[in-house]
């Protein structure tokens, strides 16, 4: 038998940013519909309220701004064993030691796992008045994740001088009213699709949002409590096989490192192919009328250089050399610093003079042995 079906009512409270301030409370039925009972209460009087509704299960809503919502890529099964790797996967994203936070999974889509991160000190402040009143919480939920939500839309609700915004199934934000325009512009810059906002209540001035009926904000949040994920639902259990956690973590890290290295190799190969194709087209222009083996040999020498990515920047001005001027010899030297390009030009004397003048607008020119021209980048361009 479903134990929740026997519960006729739930008592939903909202804890504000100041844990010592009054809490809003709303009583709801088992189907989510609000009861007439609602009001405010001091944290010290929680015991009296719980005694009045002795059979109700108590749920606490907390400010979403105090809860960090993160996504991580976690291959494999998202069971208790796999979730032990979460602290290490989140370590770089968190700005505090892992020992000072509680990490709670919310849900997953494929290999993407969404988690909530709460500072232990913050969680202790929220729970303190309930522990003092000997009340066991049924659920603890970030308020912004209780807003109605439709795929492709943002849901907005004004809460005092702030806006609660739900941007995804496990995503949201709490924004001060004065910062809301800036937040919306930042959202538009990072998303391709036009922004669509459904507002419960009166939208801010200048915003053409879709308007939905404006019920009591507390009643709107309380209605979705029963279907929401609780931050208290995941408990740590001692492992009967302590050797498994280090092994699982090590295997997960190895898999991630292998995938990352494979992606880097593939990217470098793509860049190398694109560079070789670009250089091949340019080298054909630099050696007109000469055997194909000659410019291909020059291309192979360049591609064997350890650092040839910057060569494309050198070759672009060469494509604009005057007609009748050919490159008899080309050698690129990237090390030791500074990099240098050696050319031997052939053609009419006046045309070669024009070519030198063109190259001087891009490089520093020096005459080398055997009529070679030494090119080096200017300091401002290096």
C-alpha positions in Angstrom: 0.0 0.0 0.0 1.2 3.5 -0.8 1.8 5.2 2.5 1.5 8.7 1.0 -2.1 7.9 -0.1 -3.0 7.7 3.6 -1.8 11.2 4.2 -4.6 13.7 3.7 -2.6 16.9 4.0 0.9 18.3 3.7 2.3 21.3 5.5 4.5 23.4 3.3 6.8 26.1 4.7 9.1 28.6 3.0 12.3 29.6 4.7 13.5 33.0 3.5 17.1 34.2 3.2 17.1 35.1 6.9 16.5 31.9 8.8 15.5 33.9 11.8 12.6 35.7 10.0 9.0 34.5 9.8 8.2 31.6 7.6 5.3 31.5 5.2 3.2 28.3 5.4 0.5 26.7 3.4 -1.5 23.5 3.9 -2.3 21.4 0.8 -4.3 18.3 0.2 -2.9 15.0 -1.0 -3.8 16.0 -4.6 -1.8 19.2 -4.4 -4.8 21.5 -4.1 -4.4 24.3 -1.5 -6.2 24.3 1.8 -7.7 27.4 3.3 -5.1 27.2 6.1 -2.1 29.5 5.5 -0.1 32.2 7.3 3.2 33.2 8.8 5.0 31.7 11.8 8.1 32.4 13.8 10.7 29.6 13.7 10.5 29.2 17.5 6.7 28.4 17.2 7.2 25.5 14.7 6.4 23.0 17.4 3.0 24.5 18.0 2.1 24.5 14.3 3.2 20.9 13.9 1.1 19.9 16.9 -1.9 21.6 15.4 -1.6 19.5 12.2 -0.2 16.4 13.9 -0.8 14.0 10.9 0.6 16.2 8.2 3.9 15.6 6.6 6.1 18.7 6.6 7.9 20.1 3.6 10.4 22.9 3.6 11.0 25.2 0.6 14.4 27.0 0.6 15.8 29.9 -1.5 17.1 28.6 -4.8 19.9 31.1 -4.7 21.5 29.2 -1.9 21.5 25.9 -3.8 24.1 25.3 -6.6 22.7 23.4 -9.6 25.4 21.7 -11.7 25.5 19.2 -14.5 28.3 16.5 -14.9 29.0 13.9 -17.5 28.9 10.5 -15.7 29.2 7.5 -18.0 27.7 4.2 -17.0 24.9 3.5 -14.5 23.8 6.3 -12.2 23.5 3.9 -9.2 25.0 4.2 -5.7 28.3 3.0 -6.9 28.6 5.4 -9.8 27.4 8.3 -7.7 30.4 8.0 -5.4 32.5 9.6 -8.2 30.4 12.9 -8.0 32.6 14.8 -5.6 35.7 14.3 -7.8 33.8 15.3 -10.9 32.5 18.5 -9.3 35.8 19.5 -7.6 36.9 22.0 -10.3 33.4 23.7 -10.5 33.1 24.3 -6.7 34.8 27.2 -5.0 35.1 25.5 -1.6 36.4 22.2 -0.2 34.3 19.1 -0.8 34.2 18.4 2.9 32.1 21.6 3.4 29.2 20.8 1.0 26.5 18.2 0.6 26.0 16.9 -3.0 22.6 15.5 -3.9 21.6 14.0 -7.3 18.4 15.4 -8.8 18.0 13.5 -12.1 19.7 12.6 -15.4 19.3 12.7 -19.1 21.5 10.2 -20.8 25.0 10.5 -19.4 24.3 14.0 -18.1 23.6 14.0 -14.4 22.1 17.1 -12.6 23.1 17.6 -9.0 22.3 20.1 -6.2 25.2 21.3 -4.0 24.4 22.9 -0.6 26.9 24.2 2.0 26.7 22.1 5.1 26.6 25.3 7.2 23.6 26.5 5.2 21.8 23.2 5.5 22.4 23.2 9.2 20.7 26.6 9.5 17.7 25.5 7.6 17.3 22.3 9.7 18.1 23.9 13.1 14.6 25.1 14.0 13.0 21.8 13.0 15.5 19.8 15.0 14.9 22.1 18.0 11.1 21.4 17.6 11.7 17.7 17.2 10.2 17.8 13.7 11.2 15.3 11.0 11.1 16.9 7.5 9.5 15.0 4.7 11.0 17.0 1.9 13.4 19.9 1.4 13.1 21.6 -2.1 14.6 24.6 -3.8 11.7 27.0 -4.4 12.6 27.8 -8.0 12.3 24.1 -9.0 8.6 24.2 -8.0 7.6 26.6 -10.7 5.5 25.2 -13.6 7.8 24.6 -16.6 7.4 23.8 -20.3 10.2 22.7 -22.6 11.6 25.7 -24.5 10.2 28.3 -22.1 11.3 30.2 -19.0 8.9 30.4 -16.1 8.9 33.6 -14.0 7.4 34.5 -10.7 8.0 37.6 -8.7 8.9 36.9 -5.0 9.2 40.1 -3.1 12.0 42.2 -4.7 13.3 39.2 -6.6 12.3 37.0 -9.5 12.3 33.2 -9.4 13.1 31.9 -12.9 12.9 28.2 -13.9 14.9 27.6 -17.1 14.9 23.8 -17.2 13.8 20.7 -15.4 16.7 21.0 -13.0 17.8 24.5 -13.8 16.8 27.9 -12.5 17.9 31.3 -11.1 17.0 33.8 -8.6 17.5 37.4 -9.8 17.0 40.8 -8.1 14.5 43.0 -10.0 17.1 45.6 -10.8 19.4 42.9 -12.4 16.6 41.2 -14.4 17.2 43.1 -17.7 20.9 42.3 -17.6 20.2 38.6 -16.9 17.8 38.4 -19.8 20.3 39.9 -22.2 22.9 37.5 -21.1 20.5 34.6 -21.6 19.8 35.8 -25.2 23.5 36.0 -26.1 24.1 32.4 -25.0 21.0 30.8 -26.6 20.1 30.4 -30.2 16.3 30.2 -29.8 14.4 33.4 -29.1 13.6 33.8 -25.4 10.1 32.8 -24.3 9.0 33.7 -20.8 5.7 32.7 -19.1 5.0 35.0 -16.2 2.7 34.2 -13.3 1.4 37.7 -12.4 2.3 41.1 -13.7 5.4 41.2 -15.9 8.1 43.9 -15.4 7.7 47.1 -17.4 9.0 46.8 -21.0 8.8 43.0 -21.1 6.3 41.4 -23.4 5.9 38.1 -21.6 3.1 35.5 -21.8 0.9 36.1 -18.8 -0.7 33.3 -16.8 -3.2 33.7 -14.0 -1.6 35.1 -10.8 -2.5 32.9 -7.8 -0.9 33.4 -4.4 2.9 32.7 -5.0 3.1 30.4 -2.0 0.1 28.4 -3.3 1.6 28.1 -6.7 4.9 26.6 -5.3 3.1 24.4 -2.8 0.9 22.8 -5.5 3.9 21.1 -7.1 5.6 19.9 -3.9 4.4 16.3 -4.1 6.0 15.7 -7.5 9.3 17.5 -6.8 12.6 15.8 -5.9 13.8 16.3 -2.4 17.3 17.3 -1.3 16.9 14.8 1.6 16.1 11.8 -0.6 19.7 10.6 -1.1 21.4 9.2 2.0 25.0 8.1 2.2 25.4 4.4 3.2 28.5 2.8 4.5 30.0 0.5 1.8 30.3 -3.2 2.7 33.2 -3.4 0.2 35.4 -0.4 0.8 37.8 -1.3 -2.0 35.1 -0.8 -4.6 34.9 3.0 -4.3 38.6 3.7 -5.1 38.4 1.2 -8.0 35.2 2.7 -9.5 36.6 6.2 -9.2 39.9 5.3 -10.8 38.1 3.5 -13.7 35.8 6.5 -14.2 38.7 8.9 -14.3 40.6 6.7 -16.7 37.6 6.5 -19.0 37.1 10.3 -18.9 40.8 10.9 -19.6 40.8 8.4 -22.5 37.7 10.1 -24.0 39.2 13.5 -23.6 42.6 12.4 -25.1 40.7 10.8 -28.0 38.8 14.1 -28.6 42.1 16.0 -28.6 43.8 13.6 -31.0 40.8 13.9 -33.4 40.8 17.7 -33.2 44.5 17.9 -33.9 44.2 15.5 -36.8 41.4 17.7 -38.3 43.4 20.8 -37.8 46.4 19.2 -39.4 44.4 18.1 -42.5 42.9 21.5 -42.9 46.3 23.2 -42.5 47.9 20.8 -45.0 45.1 21.5 -47.5 45.5 25.2 -47.1 49.3 25.1 -47.5 49.0 22.8 -50.5 46.8 25.3 -52.4 49.2 28.2 -51.5 52.3 26.3 -52.4 51.0 25.6 -55.9 50.7 29.3 -56.4 54.2 30.0 -55.1 55.9 27.6 -57.6 54.2 28.3 -61.0 55.6 26.3 -63.9 57.8 24.2 -61.7 57.6 20.4 -61.3 55.0 19.2 -58.8 57.7 17.2 -56.9 59.5 20.5 -56.0 56.6 22.2 -54.2 55.5 19.0 -52.6 59.0 18.5 -51.2 58.9 22.1 -49.8 55.5 21.3 -48.3 56.7 18.2 -46.6 59.6 20.0 -45.1 57.3 22.6 -43.7 54.8 20.1 -42.3 57.6 18.3 -40.5 58.3 21.4 -38.4 57.2 21.0 -34.8 55.4 24.3 -34.9 53.8 25.0 -38.3 50.5 26.5 -37.2 51.8 30.0 -37.5 53.0 29.5 -41.1 49.6 30.2 -42.5 49.9 33.8 -41.2 53.2 34.1 -43.0 52.0 32.8 -46.3 48.9 35.0 -46.7 50.9 38.1 -47.8 52.9 35.9 -50.2 49.8 35.2 -52.2 49.7 38.9 -53.2 53.1 39.0 -54.8 53.2 40.9 -58.2 52.7 38.8 -61.4 55.9 37.5 -62.8 57.6 37.0 -59.4 58.2 33.4 -58.6 59.5 31.8 -55.4 62.5 29.6 -56.2 63.1 28.5 -52.7 61.1 28.7 -49.4 62.3 27.6 -45.9 60.4 28.2 -42.7 62.3 28.0 -39.4 60.1 28.2 -36.2 62.9 27.5 -33.7 64.9 28.9 -32.1 62.8 32.0 -31.5 62.1 34.3 -33.3 60.6 32.4 -36.2 62.0 33.2 -39.7 61.0 32.7 -43.3 63.7 32.4 -46.0 62.8 33.2 -49.6 64.6 33.2 -52.9 62.6 35.3 -55.5 63.0 35.1 -59.2 61.7 37.4 -61.9 62.2 40.9 -63.4 64.3 43.2 -61.3 61.6 45.9 -61.1 58.9 43.3 -60.2 61.2 41.9 -57.4 61.6 45.4 -56.1 57.9 45.8 -56.0 57.6 42.5 -54.2 60.1 43.5 -51.6 58.2 46.7 -51.0 55.0 44.7 -50.5 56.6 42.3 -48.1 58.1 45.2 -46.1 54.6 46.3 -45.1 54.2 43.0 -43.3 57.6 41.8 -42.2 61.1 43.0 -41.4 63.4 42.2 -44.4 67.1 41.2 -44.3 69.3 40.2 -47.1 70.8 36.7 -46.7 73.5 34.8 -48.5 73.1 33.7 -52.1 70.5 36.3 -52.8 68.1 35.0 -50.2 65.5 37.2 -48.5 65.1 36.8 -44.7 61.7 37.6 -43.3 60.9 38.1 -39.6 57.7 39.3 -37.9 57.6 42.7 -36.3 57.5 42.8 -32.5 53.9 44.2 -32.5 52.7 41.2 -34.6 54.5 38.5 -32.7 
